[in-house]
Amino acid sequence: MATVFTMTARMCTIAAVCVALLGVLLFLIGMQVGQRLDARVTVPADHAAAGDGATVPAAAVATPAGMGAGER
């Protein structure tokens, strides 16, 4: 038994939209992962040598004046 599969113009449009949506979602996931990786800041060598650890959360780093935690 053979199955005939044809792509109509409507099916091609739906497939193209799905591929575009997948690309947008992957891009947004990449941005989220990048923000997570950027959220950890390395500590200067003098602190690392003192045994304070290699990284600290970005929330522990001072923000410039007039810039609250939610305004980054």
C-alpha positions as CSV (number, residue, x, y, z in Angstrom):
1,M,0.0,0.0,0.0
2,A,1.5,3.3,-1.1
3,T,0.8,6.6,0.5
4,V,0.8,9.7,-1.7
5,F,1.9,12.8,0.1
6,T,1.5,16.2,-1.6
7,M,2.4,19.6,-0.2
8,T,-0.3,22.1,-1.0
9,A,0.4,25.9,-0.8
10,R,-1.4,26.0,2.5
11,M,0.7,23.2,4.0
12,C,3.9,24.9,2.9
13,T,2.8,28.1,4.5
14,I,2.0,26.3,7.8
15,A,5.3,24.6,7.7
16,A,7.2,27.9,7.0
17,V,5.3,29.6,9.9
18,C,6.2,26.7,12.2
19,V,9.9,26.8,11.3
20,A,9.9,30.6,11.8
21,L,8.3,30.2,15.2
22,L,10.8,27.5,16.2
23,G,13.6,29.8,15.2
24,V,12.2,32.7,17.3
25,L,11.7,30.4,20.3
26,L,15.2,29.1,20.0
27,F,16.6,32.6,19.8
28,L,14.6,33.6,22.9
29,I,15.8,30.6,24.8
30,G,19.4,31.5,23.9
31,M,18.9,35.0,25.2
32,Q,17.6,33.6,28.5
33,V,20.5,31.2,28.8
34,G,22.9,34.1,28.0
35,Q,21.3,36.2,30.8
36,R,21.7,33.4,33.2
37,L,25.4,32.9,32.3
38,D,25.9,36.7,32.5
39,A,24.3,36.8,36.0
40,R,27.4,35.3,37.6
41,V,30.3,37.7,37.8
42,T,33.9,36.6,38.5
43,V,35.6,37.8,41.6
44,P,38.9,39.6,41.4
45,A,42.0,37.5,42.0
46,D,42.7,39.0,45.4
47,H,39.4,37.8,46.7
48,A,39.7,34.4,45.0
49,A,43.1,33.9,46.7
50,A,41.5,34.6,50.1
51,G,39.2,31.6,49.6
52,D,36.0,33.6,49.1
53,G,35.0,31.5,46.1
54,A,35.4,31.9,42.4
55,T,32.1,33.6,41.7
56,V,29.4,35.7,43.4
57,P,25.8,36.3,42.3
58,A,25.3,39.5,40.3
59,A,22.8,40.7,42.9
60,A,25.8,41.1,45.3
61,V,27.5,43.5,43.0
62,A,26.8,47.2,43.6
63,T,24.7,48.9,40.9
64,P,25.3,52.5,39.7
65,A,23.4,55.3,41.5
66,G,19.8,55.7,40.3
67,M,19.6,52.2,39.0
68,G,17.6,49.8,41.0
69,A,17.8,46.0,40.9
70,G,14.9,45.7,38.4
71,E,16.1,48.4,36.0
72,R,18.9,46.6,34.3
